[in-house]
């Protein structure tokens, strides 16, 4: 918690919380007595109108979720959309985000990434979604529930292959924080053999696909042409934007060509 976040929660007229029982511990810890209103996925559409009326009457309302940042695979979208449409000022109070925290320490490319939130709960639909992402060259980021992580990893191995590089970040910023970086096949076996890895909040990162030969060849051709007129770094960046290739890979290629 940042000092600003504590100040905002103390000053608000009400706090819209995903789970008031869960958030009560947080408020008690910081000595915050602001009353709470439950706002979760099952009642958000109905509650949003009531909260909007309070906002239009001049009240300040703070929005929090159980963990991480509201709206990032958490409730709050309908409330924020309605309040903005009504001309109410919405102010972000930056805090923790498991997605960004995981990416920052993963060692996977972060110049371009694709956040997919939670995958479908059923294997068939989950596999279909993964198939759509099989040739995606950006780093893939998912949230996953602990009771589904083993099945999700099994489906990921089936679609992407056991050798695809991956990172599983669990319980970030908490007591039992764990970061596992290894190929998908090894990660699946580790999760199978260690029950502790099937607990808590999970971010799963999967390396993007390598470019197909013809696509890679075209990206390199474009990069070489641009490098005739531009510095290597700028040529690689522009070629990546044009072709969808990874900037770092093209940069390394151009450097090797120069050598």
C-alpha positions as CSV (number, residue, x, y, z in Angstrom):
1,X,0.0,0.0,0.0
2,X,1.2,3.5,-0.9
3,X,0.7,6.5,1.4
4,X,-1.5,8.0,-1.3
5,X,-3.8,4.9,-1.4
6,X,-4.2,5.0,2.4
7,X,-5.1,8.7,2.2
8,X,-7.6,8.1,-0.6
9,X,-9.3,5.3,1.3
10,X,-9.6,7.4,4.5
11,X,-11.0,10.5,2.6
12,X,-13.6,8.7,0.5
13,X,-17.3,8.8,1.5
14,X,-17.5,5.0,0.7
15,X,-15.3,2.3,-0.5
16,X,-16.7,-0.1,-3.2
17,X,-14.9,-3.4,-2.4
18,X,-15.0,-6.7,-4.2
19,X,-15.4,-8.6,-0.8
20,X,-16.1,-6.4,2.2
21,X,-15.1,-9.2,4.6
22,X,-11.7,-9.6,2.8
23,X,-11.1,-5.8,2.7
24,X,-12.0,-5.3,6.4
25,X,-8.6,-6.7,7.4
26,X,-6.8,-4.2,5.2
27,X,-8.8,-1.3,6.5
28,X,-8.4,-2.4,10.1
29,X,-4.6,-2.7,9.6
30,X,-4.4,1.0,8.5
31,X,-7.0,2.3,10.9
32,X,-9.4,3.2,8.1
33,X,-13.0,3.6,9.2
34,X,-14.6,4.4,5.8
35,X,-17.8,2.4,5.3
36,X,-17.8,-0.2,2.5
37,X,-20.2,-1.2,-0.2
38,X,-19.9,-4.7,-1.9
39,X,-19.2,-4.5,-5.6
40,X,-18.4,-7.8,-7.3
41,X,-19.1,-9.6,-10.6
42,X,-22.6,-10.7,-9.5
43,X,-24.0,-7.3,-8.5
44,X,-21.9,-4.8,-10.3
45,X,-24.4,-3.9,-13.0
46,X,-27.1,-3.2,-10.4
47,X,-24.8,-1.4,-7.9
48,X,-23.1,0.8,-10.5
49,X,-26.2,2.9,-11.0
50,X,-26.6,3.5,-7.2
51,X,-22.9,4.4,-6.9
52,X,-23.2,6.7,-9.9
53,X,-26.0,8.6,-8.2
54,X,-23.9,9.1,-5.1
55,X,-21.0,10.4,-7.3
56,X,-23.3,12.8,-9.2
57,X,-24.4,14.1,-5.8
58,X,-20.8,15.0,-5.0
59,X,-19.6,12.0,-3.0
60,X,-16.1,10.6,-3.5
61,X,-16.0,6.8,-3.8
62,X,-12.9,4.6,-3.8
63,X,-12.9,1.3,-5.7
64,X,-10.7,-1.6,-4.6
65,X,-10.5,-5.3,-5.4
66,X,-9.4,-8.3,-3.3
67,X,-5.9,-8.3,-4.8
68,X,-4.1,-6.4,-7.6
69,X,-5.8,-3.6,-9.6
70,X,-9.5,-3.2,-10.2
71,X,-10.7,-4.0,-13.8
72,X,-7.5,-6.1,-14.5
73,X,-9.4,-9.4,-14.4
74,X,-11.3,-7.9,-11.5
75,X,-14.6,-6.1,-11.1
76,X,-15.1,-2.4,-11.8
77,X,-15.4,-2.2,-15.6
78,X,-19.2,-1.4,-15.7
79,X,-18.8,1.2,-12.9
80,X,-15.9,3.0,-14.5
81,X,-17.5,3.0,-17.9
82,X,-20.8,4.4,-16.6
83,X,-19.1,7.0,-14.5
84,X,-16.9,8.2,-17.3
85,X,-19.9,8.3,-19.6
86,X,-21.7,10.5,-17.1
87,X,-18.8,13.0,-17.0
88,X,-17.6,11.9,-13.5
89,X,-13.8,12.2,-13.0
90,X,-12.1,8.8,-12.6
91,X,-8.6,9.0,-11.0
92,X,-6.2,6.1,-11.0
93,X,-4.3,5.3,-7.8
94,X,-1.5,3.0,-8.9
95,X,-0.8,0.0,-6.8
96,X,0.2,-3.6,-7.2
97,X,-0.4,-5.6,-10.4
98,X,0.6,-9.2,-10.6
99,X,0.8,-9.0,-14.4
100,X,3.4,-6.2,-14.5
101,X,5.3,-7.6,-11.5
102,X,5.6,-11.0,-13.1
103,X,6.8,-9.6,-16.5
104,X,9.4,-7.4,-14.8
105,X,11.2,-10.4,-13.3
106,X,10.5,-13.1,-15.9
107,X,13.4,-12.7,-18.2
108,X,11.1,-13.1,-21.2
109,X,10.7,-10.3,-23.8
110,X,8.6,-7.5,-22.5
111,X,8.8,-5.0,-25.3
112,X,5.7,-6.6,-26.7
113,X,3.3,-8.8,-24.7
114,X,-0.3,-10.1,-25.0
115,X,-2.4,-10.3,-21.8
116,X,-5.2,-12.9,-22.1
117,X,-6.6,-12.8,-18.6
118,X,-8.1,-16.0,-17.4
119,X,-8.4,-18.9,-19.9
120,X,-11.7,-20.8,-20.2
121,X,-12.4,-23.3,-17.4
122,X,-13.2,-26.2,-19.7
123,X,-10.3,-28.0,-21.5
124,X,-11.9,-27.9,-25.0
125,X,-12.5,-24.2,-25.0
126,X,-9.2,-23.6,-23.3
127,X,-7.3,-25.5,-26.0
128,X,-9.2,-23.7,-28.7
129,X,-8.1,-20.4,-27.3
130,X,-4.5,-21.5,-27.0
131,X,-4.6,-22.7,-30.6
132,X,-5.5,-19.2,-31.7
133,X,-2.4,-18.0,-29.9
134,X,0.0,-20.7,-31.1
135,X,1.7,-18.5,-33.7
136,X,1.6,-15.3,-31.6
137,X,5.2,-13.9,-31.4
138,X,4.5,-11.7,-28.4
139,X,5.1,-13.0,-24.8
140,X,1.8,-14.5,-23.6
141,X,0.5,-13.6,-20.2
142,X,-2.4,-15.4,-18.3
143,X,-4.0,-15.4,-14.9
144,X,-4.9,-18.9,-13.7
145,X,-6.7,-20.4,-10.7
146,X,-4.7,-22.8,-8.6
147,X,-7.1,-25.7,-9.0
148,X,-6.8,-25.4,-12.8
149,X,-3.1,-24.7,-13.3
150,X,-2.1,-28.4,-13.8
151,X,-4.7,-28.9,-16.5
152,X,-3.9,-25.6,-18.1
153,X,-0.2,-26.4,-18.3
154,X,-1.1,-29.8,-19.8
155,X,-3.1,-28.1,-22.5
156,X,-0.3,-25.6,-23.1
157,X,2.2,-28.4,-23.6
158,X,-0.1,-30.0,-26.1
159,X,-0.5,-26.8,-28.1
160,X,2.9,-25.1,-27.8
161,X,5.1,-28.1,-27.2
162,X,7.1,-29.2,-24.1
163,X,10.1,-27.1,-25.0
164,X,8.4,-23.7,-25.1
165,X,9.9,-21.4,-22.5
166,X,7.6,-20.4,-19.7
167,X,7.5,-18.7,-16.3
168,X,5.0,-19.3,-13.5
169,X,4.8,-16.6,-10.9
170,X,2.8,-17.5,-7.8
171,X,1.7,-15.4,-4.8
172,X,3.7,-12.4,-5.9
173,X,4.5,-9.9,-3.1
174,X,3.2,-12.3,-0.5
175,X,4.8,-14.6,2.0
176,X,5.0,-17.7,-0.2
177,X,6.1,-15.9,-3.4
178,X,7.5,-18.4,-6.0
179,X,9.0,-17.8,-9.5
180,X,9.6,-20.9,-11.6
181,X,11.3,-20.4,-15.0
182,X,11.7,-23.5,-17.2
183,X,10.3,-25.2,-20.4
184,X,6.6,-25.9,-20.3
185,X,7.1,-29.7,-20.0
186,X,9.4,-29.4,-17.0
187,X,7.0,-26.8,-15.4
188,X,4.1,-29.2,-15.7
189,X,6.0,-32.0,-14.0
190,X,7.1,-29.6,-11.2
191,X,3.5,-28.6,-10.6
192,X,2.3,-32.2,-10.7
193,X,4.9,-33.2,-8.1
194,X,4.6,-30.2,-5.7
195,X,1.2,-29.5,-4.2
196,X,2.4,-26.1,-3.0
197,X,2.6,-24.9,-6.6
198,X,-1.2,-25.5,-6.9
199,X,-2.1,-22.9,-4.4
200,X,-2.5,-19.1,-4.4
201,X,-2.7,-16.5,-7.1
202,X,-0.9,-17.5,-10.3
203,X,0.5,-15.6,-13.4
204,X,1.6,-17.8,-16.2
205,X,3.9,-16.4,-18.9
206,X,4.7,-18.2,-22.1
207,X,7.3,-17.2,-24.6
208,X,6.0,-16.1,-28.0
209,X,6.4,-18.3,-31.0
210,X,9.5,-18.2,-33.1
211,X,8.9,-16.7,-36.5
212,X,8.1,-19.1,-39.3
213,X,11.0,-19.4,-41.8
214,X,9.4,-17.3,-44.5
215,X,8.2,-14.6,-42.1
216,X,11.6,-14.5,-40.4
217,X,13.3,-14.2,-43.8
218,X,11.0,-11.3,-44.8
219,X,11.6,-9.5,-41.5
220,X,15.3,-9.8,-41.8
221,X,15.1,-8.5,-45.4
222,X,13.2,-5.5,-44.3
223,X,15.6,-4.9,-41.4
224,X,18.6,-5.1,-43.7
225,X,17.1,-2.6,-46.2
226,X,16.3,-0.2,-43.4
227,X,19.8,-0.6,-41.9
228,X,21.3,0.7,-45.1
229,X,19.8,4.1,-44.2
230,X,19.3,4.0,-40.4
231,X,21.2,3.1,-37.3
232,X,20.9,-0.5,-36.3
233,X,18.7,0.1,-33.3
234,X,16.3,2.3,-35.2
235,X,16.2,-0.1,-38.2
236,X,15.4,-3.1,-36.0
237,X,12.6,-1.2,-34.2
238,X,11.0,0.0,-37.4
239,X,11.3,-3.4,-39.1
240,X,9.6,-5.0,-36.0
241,X,6.7,-2.6,-36.3
242,X,6.3,-3.3,-40.0
243,X,6.6,-7.1,-39.9
244,X,5.5,-8.0,-36.3
245,X,8.8,-9.7,-35.6
246,X,10.6,-9.3,-32.3
247,X,12.7,-6.1,-32.2
248,X,15.4,-7.7,-30.0
249,X,15.8,-10.7,-32.4
250,X,16.2,-8.3,-35.4
251,X,18.6,-6.1,-33.5
252,X,20.8,-9.2,-32.7
253,X,20.6,-10.3,-36.3
254,X,21.8,-6.9,-37.6
255,X,24.6,-6.7,-35.1
256,X,25.9,-10.1,-36.1
257,X,25.7,-9.1,-39.8
258,X,27.8,-6.1,-39.0
259,X,30.3,-8.2,-37.2
